[in-house]
């Protein structure tokens, strides 16, 4: 039980609150069950998650500034 308490939480790796994580339900959007999604998330290095998040944030910013591609 102590091992589970010390284990990093998947929402922390995604830089989200637990409430936002559960509302977003990223495991459902990926087509996996929650446990499978969380195991994969915890296996991904923090640097990779940071790079993916930075790229997604940049894409959202460009879309907000110039509109969606193909419009």
N, C-alpha and C positions, 0 to 999 in steps of 0.2 A: 504494500500500500504506500509506503514512503517513497518507493521508486516512482510511482505515478504522480505523486505530489511534486517531486523535483523535476520531472520531465517537462521540457519546454512545451508550451501550449501552441497549437497551430495558429491561433488568431494572433498571438504575439509575433510569430514568424512573419505573418502577413501584415504586420503593423496595423492591426485593427483591434477594436474592443471586442470582447466576447459577444456583446449584444449585436454589434454590427456584423460580426462573423456569422452568427446564427440567423440573422435576418437575411443576409446575402445568400446563404446556403450554397457556397461554391462547390461542394461535393455533388449536389444535385445537378448543377449546370455542367459539370464535367462527366456526368453519367456514371459516377461511382457511388458506392455507399460511403457513409461518413467515415467509418474506421479505415477503409482502404485509402481514401483521400488524405486523411490525417497522417497515416503512416508514410505516404509518399512525400507529403509536405515536410515532415520532420527529417526525411532523408536528404532533402535538397539543401545544399550549403547556403548560408546567409548571403554570401556575395552574389550568388545566382539570383536569389529572390530580389535583392536590391537592384540588380541590373534590369530584371524584367519589370519591376515596379517603376523604375526610372523611365524606361522606354514607353510603358503604358501611359505614364503621366505626361510625357512629352507628346505622344500622339493625341491625347485628349486636349492638350493646350493648343496644338496646331489646328485641330478640328474646331476648337472654339474660336480661334483667331481667323481662320480662313474658310471655315465650313467643311462639311464632309467631302471626301474625295468623290468625284463623279457627279456632283450636284451642279 
